[in-house]
């Protein structure tokens, strides 16, 4: 079938952001479907007027230019969402697809999806990557009662418009059900582990990456690889690094990525006296190079600020750590904490006791037998989240939606 796939932040495997849509779209093409990805180039370097079309691994990608960055204010980001919705609506309709798949955030992605299907019987499948507007309300960035009302109405309209809903976690599924959507029409398809990409990493590549940083060498390494956003609270890692410096001065911490809070993290690390001592901030690397960084780690991390609503997240860095067979340390509860505890693939750190968190990490990296057990458990858990397995479930969901 012909599928219009709407994703504002599509990454065709070359950028540093998540590549879920790229990986799933590739597998849709391999299954015989005609996929038209409608997306935005978010870099200021891409300011071309109109639409550009290219073929990427069999996917027909329709690009428009809508600058976007995590460094933008919440208001400016909302304007970028609305701008893309307006630009992509007619484009999506012109595809004349048999099915429209729209992935959020932003929630405004439902607007072009609905326009594309107006006066047609084309089914919509809606993917929930974050519960909006629950998240921005919980974070205190969406406060205006009128805007909250509009956002809630848009959320309800999105679910009502969808023949199927794909949720990225059990918690998101529960949130959709709480809005009145039928449970039997929801599929939980979390982010995935690209096992082959991580298995291809050579020992030589890992050694070369470690050797390229003279402060690292063969020392134990704790890695955070992701966005420096408000919700991530990467300052936490600098606090833990400061506490760990007193316990094991050889332990190294790396925060790799970009985002609105990057300078704030740097400043806090400097205040604590750990910047470029045992805590290092590195620029993001393309997604294809991420496996080397995780393979070089002793322990990988996934971090969020202590907001209950964040526990339903499905962070890519969690699955990348599993795919690399690395123990994972997280500082939040929810379904991922339960998975780590039950499988033995990682540890759950205190969100507010940095000394306690540092002690647990120092003890873990000092226990080679425990590291081996947790690496094996992480690799085993990764197989349950294999991209190939979950992609087949995704393809079946879209095919079922088309024919029911």
N, C-alpha and C positions, 0 to 999 in steps of 0.2 A: 504494500500500500504506500501511498504518498503521504509523508508526514511533515507537517510544519512544526518545527521544534523551536520554541521561543526561549532564549536564554540571554539576558542582557550581558552577562559577564563570561561568555563562552571563551574558553582557553583551549586552542587547538594543540595542546601538548608542548607549547614552546614557552609559555610564561611561567610565573612562579605561583600562580593561583591554582585552585583545584581543577582537575580535568575530568570530573565525573561525566559531564555532558559529552565531551569528546569521546571518551571511552565507550559510553553507551551508544552514541550515534554511530561509531565505527562498527559496533556489533549489530546494530540494526541494518546497516548497509550489507554486512556479511550475510545476514539472514534474508536478504533479497528485497529490502525496503528502500524506497527512494526518500532520502532525508534532506530536507531544506532547513538549515540552521539560520535563524534570524537573530542577529546579535549586534553588539556595539563595540567599536574600538574605543577603549576608554582613555588611552594615552593622549596627552596634549600634542604629541608628535603626529597623530593622525587626525587631521582636521579637514579632510576632503569633503566637499559638498556632495550630496546625493548618495547613491548606493554603489557599492563595489561587490562583485560576485567572483568567488574563486572556488575551486574544488580541492578539498583537503581529505585525503584518504577515502575518496568516494562520497564525501559529504558535500553538498552544495551549500556554501556559506554565503549569506547575504549580510554584508557589513554596512553599518552607518557609523557616523562619528558622534559620540556623546561622551565628552570628558567626564571621568569619575575617579575619585580617589578616597581611600579611607581617611585621608587628611582633611577632606572637606567637612564643612559644618553639616549638621543634620538637615538644616533647611536646604542647603545647596545640594545635598544628596537626593532629597525628595524631588527637587526640581529636575535632577538628572533622570530620575525614575519616570517622571511625568513626560519629559522630553522624549525618552526612548519609546514610551507607550504610544505617544502621538505619531512618531516617525514610523514605527514598525507596524501599525494597524493596517494600513493599506497594503504594505508589502506582504504581510501575512495572508491577507485576503486574496492577493493576486496569485499566490501559489496554488490555490484551489486544491487544498489537501483533502485526503480521506479522513485524516485525524489531526487534531491540533494538540500538541503537548506543550504545556507552559510550566516553567519551573521558577519558583520564587525562592528567596527574595529577589526583587521587590514584589510586593503584593500587587502593585499596579500592572504586573505582567498579564493579569486576567483581562485587562481592557483590550489590548490588541487581539487576544485570543477570542474574546466574545465578538469583536468586530469582524474577525476572519470568518466566523461561523454564522453571522447574521443572515436570517432568512434561508439558512441551509441546515441540513440535518447532520452536519459534521460533528462528531463527538469531540469533547474536550477531556483530556486527562490533566489534572492539576497536581503539581509536585510541591510539597511543603518542606522547605529546608529549614525554616524557622517559623515559630508561631507568631505571626504579626496580626494585630498590633500588641499582643501580649508582651513581647520582648521590649520594644521601646518604651512602653508604659512602665514596665518593671524597672527599667534602667533610668527612668526619669527624664528621658529626652523627648518624649511625646507627652505634653501636659495640657495643651489646649483642648477644652471639652468638645469644641466643635470638630476639631481635627480628629479627636479620638472617636467621636460618633461616626464621622465619615469613614475612618479606617475600619471600624467594626462592621459597618454596612457593606463595605467593599469585601471584607473577609467572608461575610455570610453569602454575598452574591457569588464569590469565587467558588465556594463549596457547592452552592445550589446549581451552578453552571456545569459542574464536572460530572461526567459519567463514572469516572473513577478518580480516587485520590491516592497519590503515592506519598507516604510519610517516611521521613528518614530515621525515625526512632520510635520505640513503643510509647514514649512520652508524648511525642507529636501526634501519634495516632489517638491517644486518649484526649488530647486537646481538640482534635477535629471532631471526635465523637461527642465531646461536651458541647459543641456548637450545633448538634442535632443531625450530623451527617451519619448515614447508615454504616455501621461497623463492617458489614459484609462487602462493602464497596471500597474498602481501604486496604492497600497493600503496604506493609512495612518493608522498605528496601533501603537499608543504611548505606552510608559511604562504604567503600570497598578497599580491599587489599590487592594491589597490582603485583601479585607474587612473582611473575616472570621478570618484571623490571628489577626487583630487588635481588632475585636469585642470580641475575647476570653480573652483579657487582663483583669485581675481582679483588683479591687481597692486595694486588699491586696498586689498584686505584685508591683503596683505603689508606695504604701506607703513604702514597703520594700526597693525599689530602692532609693527613696528619703532619707529614714532614713539611708541608708548605706553611705551617703555622709553628714557628719556633717555640712558642710558649706552650705548645701541646705535647709534641713528641709521643711517648707511650703512656702518658698520664691518663687516669680515668676521666671520662668526659660525660657531662650531663647536657643534653641538647634540647632547646626549644626551637622549633622551626615553624614559623607561621606569622600571623598578623600581629602587629603591635597596636591593637585597638583598645577602646575603652573596656569592652567586655573581657578581654584576655588578661588584663592585669599583670603584664610581664614584669612589672616592678617587684612582684612577689619573688621572682627568681633571683633578683639582685639581693633582696633581703635574706633569702636562704643561703646565697653564696657568701654573704658577710658572716653568717653564723657558722657555715661550714669551714671558713678559713681558719677558725680557731681549733677545729677538730682534725682537719686533714688539709694542710696548705697545698698539697699536690693536686687536689681535686679541681677540675676546670669546669666552668659553666659557659655555654655558648647560647646566645639568643640571636637567631638569624631571621631576618624579615624586615618588613617596613610597615608603616602605619602612623596614625595620628599621634600615638603615645611614644614614638621611638625616642624623641629627644627627652621626654620626661623620664623614660627608663634610663637613658644615659646619665642624666643629671642626678637621679637617685643613686645610681651605682657609683658616681663620682663622690657624692656626699658620704656614702658608706665606705669609701676608700677601696673598693674592689674593682673599679673599672680598669681594664687592661692589666689586672693583677691576677685574679682568678675568675673574673667575669668579663666576657668579651662579646661585643655586638658586631655581627657580620651582616653584610648586605645579602638580600635574597638571591637565590640562584634559580635558573630555569627548572621546571618540574622534572625534567629528564636527569638532572644532576642531584636531585634530592636523595635518591637511594644511597649514594656514596656517603653523604653526610650522616644519614641514619646508621649506615653500616659502621661508620667510624665511632659512633656513640657507645658508651657503656650502658647508659640509661637514657631513654627518650621521655619527653614530658608533654602533657597537654594541660593548659592552664585556663582558668576562668575566675572572674571575680565572684565573691560569695552571694550570688543571686539565685534563689531557688529555681526560677524559670530556666536558668542556663543548663540545668541537669538533663534536659531533654535533647541537648545538642548532639550532633553527629560529626565531630571535628575530624577533618582529613588527617591531621597529625597523629591522632590516636591510631588510625588504621595503617598509616605509614610505619609507625613504630612496630606494630604487629607484623607487618609484611617483612620488615627487616629482621625480625626475630629478636627484638630488643625489649627488655623489661620496660614497662611504662609506669611513670609516676604521674598521678593526677592530683589536683587539690580541690575536687568537687565530688558530690555524690551522684546518685541516679543510676541509670542502667549500665553505663560504662564502668562505674565503680563496682557494681555488682558482678559484672563480667570478669574484671580483674581479680576480685577477691575469690570468686568461685573457681576460676581456672588456675590461679596462682601465677598469672602472667605479669603482675605488677603490684604496685602499692598505692594506697590512697593516703596522701599527706594531709596534715592539718592545714586548714586554710588561713588560720590566724596565729599559729604558734610556729614561728620560723625556726626556733631552736630545735623543736621536736622534729620538724621536717628535715632539717640539716642532719640530725643524728641518724634518722632512718636512711637517708641517702648514703651517708658515710659508711654506715654499717653494711648496707647492701653492696656497695662497690668494693668493700674489703672482704667480702665472702664469696670466693670464686665458685664454691659448690652451689650456693644459692643462686648466683648469677646464671650458672648453667641450667639449673632447674627452671628458672623463670624464662630464659631464652627458649627452651624447649616448649614451655607452656604457651609463650607468645606465638611461636611458629604454628603450634597446633590450633590455637584460637584463630589465627589468621586464615586458616583453610576454611573456616566457617563463614568468613566474609570475603571469599574469593570473588574478584571482579567478574570472572566468567560465570560463576554460579548465580550471582545476583543479577547479572545482565540478562541471563536467560529468564529469570523471574520477571524482570522489567519488560522484556520483549513480549512475553506471554500476557502480561497485564495490558499492554497496548493493543495486542491482537484481539484479546477478549473484549476490550472496550469498543473496538471497531465493529464487532459482530453481535453485540448484545444490546 
